[in-house]
């Protein structure tokens, strides 16, 4: 949803497939409507889960709390996949973003990938935890794009990522093993690594005041996707993603980047080729 919110803010065209249930689901739909995000609503019986963030005003440290959602049954999972199959367009780009709900299989992203492969669309995945490790460790077919943040990269490696070179080496290994054709990995406030085939880049992030990191990775994915949809090369799409992420961290709370700020930061996103 944050990826879709970003695309709307940047002037792109998008539809957000949203799984909702209960009063919290209704609240979520109201929030998306307030930002004019077009949605495809998929209703479930159980309440929509949510997370919250707390900022320590003395240290400026931010803490996030995710409340566990309800367990999704096997039957609901199949209905969900059938609905996704009927919603995926015949062309364009599809973003699978966020955590996988309790009750869904660890290979749920690969099940969605199987649906997408039957249609002429590109799939961009940004997930975490066991489903991400499943994609990395047992790839079925190369994803079009896979995005990981720095903590996810370090969990996958099993060691701290100490340098950009270490990050590029790991990212390249994912492409070489057929995990994805393009892999984008975060490197904290410094910027992001991208390996696309045999091309390797690091995009240096502009220096901005950090107010909230919530949604920065989602903004990167949204802006990156929008740029690709307009026919930009991956390198230019990476610059858009890094600019949107930088614009997002300079906003308060759960606010995301605005178009003017993102466009202003774009020239400051310096690409370095390796």
N, C-alpha and C positions, 0 to 999 in steps of 0.2 A: 504493500500500500504506500509506503514511503517513496518507493521508486516511482510509482504512478503519480504521487503528489509532486515529486520533483519535475517530472516530464510536463505536467500541467503548468507549473510555475515557470518553466523555461519556454513555454509556448508550443509544446509538442502535442501530438494526438495519441491518446492511450485509452484503454479500458482496463479497470482493475477488477479481477475476479476475486470476490470477497466472500469468505466463509464466515457466517455470523449466526449467533443464537442468543436468545434471551434479551433482557433490558440492556445489557452491556453491548450486545450486537447492534441494537437500535441506536444507542448512543454513538457507536462507531460510524454507522451510516450517516447520522446527522452531521458528524464532524467532517466526513468526506464530502457531503453535499455542500457544506459551508465553504469548501475550497473548490467547488465545481469539478470534482473528480468523477468522470463517468464510471459507473460500476456495473458488474454482472453479479447479482446477489445469489448466493447459495446458502439456503437455510438449513441449520441442523437443530436438533432438539435441545442440546446442552448449551450452557452459558458460554459466551465468548470469554476467553482468558485475557488477561492484561498484565502489563508491567508498569512499574513506576520508578522514577529516579529522584534521589534526594541529594541536594548539594549542601555540603558543609560550608557555611558562610565564612568561617574563620580560615579554613585551609583551601577553599575552592575545590576540594575533592568531590567527585561525583560518584554516587553509589546507585546501582540499579538492582531492582528487585522484580523478579518474574514470578507471578503466581501460577501454580500448575493448573493447566486446563483439564477439562473432563476427558475421559477416555473415549476415543472414537471406535465404534464397533467395526468388525470386518464388513458387515453389510453397508454401513455408512461410507466406509472407505471405497467400496466398489461403486456406490452411487456417485461419490465425489469424482472418481476417475472417469466415469461415464459422462458426467456433466462437463468436466474439463475437455474431454474428447469432442463434445458437441460445441464447445466454446472456442477452442483454438482456431484461429483464422487459417485460411489457405495460403497466406503469404504474410511476410512481415517478420517481426521478432516477438518472442515470448520470454518473459522473465519469470523464473521461479525463485522467489526471494523469501527469506525468513526461515524460522525453525519448522520442523515437522511435528505435527500434533501427536499427542500421546495416542497410541493405538494404531497409528499408521506404520507400515513396515519401514525398516531402515533403508530399503532400496526404493522408497517412494519416488525420489527424484528420477531414478532410472525408469520407473514405470511411466512417469510423465514424459521422459525422454522418448520412450517407445511410442507414445501417442504422437509426439511432435515429429518423429522421424517419418511417419506416414504422410505428413503434409509438408508443403514447401515453405517451412518456417525455420528460423534460427532460434536456438535455445540458449539463454544466458542464466546460469545458476549461481545463486549466492545463498548458501545454507551453512549449517554448522553441525557440530557434535557427530553422533554415529552416522547419520546420513551422508555427511561430508566425507568421513573416513571411508565409507562404503564406496563412494564415487572414486576416491583416490586409490584405494587398494584393489578394487575389483571393477575396473572400467569395462563396460560392455561395448561401447562405441564412443569415439571422441565427442565430447560436448562442443558446441560452437564456442562458448566462453564460460570459464569458471573464475569466480572471484573469491579470494580469501583475505581476511584482515590479518594483521601481524600475529595476533594471539593464536588464531586458527592455524596459521602457517607453522608456528613454533610447536603447537600440539601435534601436528602431522609429522614434523621432523623429529620431535622428541628432544630437542635441544633449543636453546636460545638462538635467534637469528642475530648475529653480532654485526654484520656488515651488509651493505648492498650487494656485494659479490656473493655472499652466502645465500641471500634471498634469490638472486638471479639464478644461481646454480640449482636450487630446489625447484624454482618455477620452471626452468628449462627441462628438468627431469620429468615433470608432469606432462609437458608437451611431448617429449620424446617417448614416454610410455603410453601415449594415446589417451590420456585422461581428458584433454581438451585441445582444440586447435589454437585457442588463445587463452592464456592464464594471466590474470591480474592479481598481484599480491600487494597488500599494504605494507608500508615500512614506517608506520607511525606518522608523526608530524612532518617527517622529512619528505614524504611523497609516496609514490607507488611504482612498483616494478611491473612490466608487461613483457611477456614472451609471446610472439605471434609467429608460428612457424620457426624460421631461423633468425628472425629479427628480435633483438633484445633491447629494451628501453628502460630508462628510469626517468620518471617525471618528477622534478623537484617542485614541491608545494610552495606557494607563496606564504610569506609570514603574515599571520592575521591574529588579532586578539582571540583567545580561546574562551568562549562563554559556556558552550555546551557541545559535547561530542555526540549527542544523541542524533541518530539519523545520518551521520556523515557518510558512512559506508553505503547506505541506501541511496543517498544523493549521488554518490559516485556512480553507482550502477545505473540509476535513472538517466543521468546526463550522458554516460557512456553509450547507453542503448539508444537514446534519442539521436546522438551524433551518428551512430552507425546507420540508423534508419534513414538518415538524410544522405547517405552515400559517402560519408567521410571515411578516410582510411583509419585503421585502428590507432595509429599514433595520434591523430587529431582527436579521436574519440577519448583517448586517455587524458589528453589535456582538458577536455570538457569535464570529464569525471573528476579530476583533481581540483579543478576550479570550483565545481559545485560543492565538493566536500569541504574545501576551505571556506567558501561562503556560508556553509551550514554551521561549522563550528563557531563562527563569529556571531551566531544568533542565540537567543535565549531559549531554554527549555526544549520543547519538541518542534519548534519552528524550523523550517528548512530554508534552503537558499532562495534568493530572489533572482530574477533574470538579470537585472541591471548590475547587481554586485558580482554575479557569476561572470558576466561578459567583461566586467572591468578587471577581474582577476585573471582572465584567460591569457593575456599576453605575459603575465608573470609566471606562468607554469612552464618552466624550462625543461625541454626534452634533452636527455643525454642518451646517446646510442652506444651500445657495447658490442 
